[in-house]
């Protein structure tokens, strides 16, 4: 398995409570969600400040076309520490009744729910999202783990104004990270428990081409990692490679669109949850380390893809 040399990393913040969803603000500061603290948090000049306090479990974060922040809210996890490493646990918090997607005003912290259902079905645990240039966004619903059973997850497409939501692919096994190819014609979704990266080739926004095969959701398998490696969230490079935060093996896995594992960049945390790109040339990787409760920055060999509204 290809292993990259460990790049020099800069610690941006510590004592975070299960950080996820990094996005770069226009002033160069970093915004993250802290799932366990239930906040959107700004990291700047070695310090942190709360931008918004939310309910449930804010998980994914993205800038929308109106300058607002859009949040996938999984409605809460259970957490446990093993050997000093923070992890999620099977089960749901008291009062759990389903997850949602919400819009947050970054100036006031005001927030409102956009979607809690798709058709006849409640959302279970929305996880990550990415906007396209048409003003809509794809998001994963991770599902939920219980001690003796699991609720399935799926991939959805919705408009930012709250007027339309459609199911893109179902069922998926713990779909987590989601991203778009540079040409916007393919949406990628990474499954945590299977360690598989799937592609859904699009005929139109929110409408995938169904591929023949045994996958019930009709997706195209890009890559599956050997051994016990689990995928979390992801970001896409300008050249099309998919960079997936990889649990257990403590790294970012860089996968070509053709499915080749190009390299694995070490991060030093077995609960590496997410990555985004920033800096003047988008060659700085911002990475959330939930096991340690840290956010770091490191130089990246290639530029990240410019997001639609990021």
PyMOL commands that set and color helices and strands:
alter all, ss='L'
color gray80, all
select strands_A, chain A and resi 9-13+19-24+30-34+39-44+47-53+58-63+69-73+78-82+85-89+100-104+111-115+117-118+121-122+126-131+136-141+144-145+150-151+153-159+165-172+175-180+186-191+196-204+207-208+220-224+230-236+242-247+251-255+261-266+272-278+284-289+294-299
alter strands_A, ss='S'
color yellow, strands_A
deselect
rebuild
show_as cartoon
